[in-house]
Amino acid sequence: MTESAHDAWLAAEVRALSRELRSHLAAETARQRAAGAIPAWVDPPAMASLIVALATGVAARAVVDPAGTGAPGV
């Protein structure tokens, strides 16, 4: 991801992938909310953005500190 800051093509691809992933997650969250599996107060687009942000943080942490991403004691 750090490369995308220096490469316009890569930055555009990362943005497109992020949008596609958020869209899919929002649709799935809405489907599960409609089925009653997720509370009605959950906002699908906001939840999708939160999931993507969390995954991005975990991925970045794994690169920066691979030993620190496992469960404690593992």
C-alpha positions in Angstrom: 0.0 0.0 0.0 2.9 2.4 0.6 3.8 2.0 -3.1 0.4 3.4 -4.1 1.4 6.8 -2.8 4.1 6.9 -5.5 2.4 5.2 -8.4 -0.7 6.7 -9.9 -1.8 3.5 -11.5 -1.4 1.4 -8.4 -3.2 4.1 -6.3 -6.2 4.0 -8.7 -6.3 0.2 -8.5 -6.1 0.2 -4.7 -9.0 2.7 -4.6 -11.1 0.7 -7.0 -10.5 -2.5 -5.0 -11.4 -0.7 -1.8 -14.6 0.7 -3.3 -15.5 -2.8 -4.6 -14.8 -4.4 -1.3 -16.8 -1.8 0.7 -19.7 -2.1 -1.8 -19.8 -5.9 -1.4 -19.5 -5.7 2.4 -22.3 -3.1 2.6 -24.6 -5.2 0.4 -23.9 -8.3 2.5 -24.4 -6.4 5.8 -27.7 -5.0 4.4 -28.8 -8.6 3.4 -28.0 -9.9 6.9 -29.7 -6.9 8.6 -32.8 -7.6 6.5 -32.7 -11.2 7.6 -32.5 -10.2 11.2 -29.0 -11.5 11.8 -27.6 -8.0 12.3 -29.4 -5.3 14.4 -31.4 -2.7 12.6 -29.3 0.1 13.9 -26.2 -1.1 12.0 -25.6 1.2 9.0 -24.3 -1.1 6.1 -22.0 1.5 4.4 -20.5 2.6 7.7 -20.0 -1.0 8.9 -18.3 -1.8 5.5 -15.9 1.1 5.9 -15.2 0.0 9.5 -14.4 -3.5 8.4 -12.1 -2.4 5.6 -10.3 0.1 7.9 -9.8 -2.7 10.5 -8.5 -5.1 7.9 -6.1 -2.5 6.5 -4.8 -1.8 10.0 -4.3 -5.5 10.7 -2.5 -6.0 7.4 -0.2 -3.0 8.0 0.6 -4.3 11.5 1.5 -7.7 10.1 4.0 -6.0 7.8 5.5 -3.7 10.5 5.4 -6.2 13.4 4.7 -9.8 12.2 5.4 -11.2 15.7 2.8 -8.8 17.3 -0.2 -9.9 15.2 -0.7 -13.3 16.7 -2.7 -14.3 19.7 -1.0 -13.7 23.0 1.3 -16.6 23.9 1.4 -17.9 20.4 
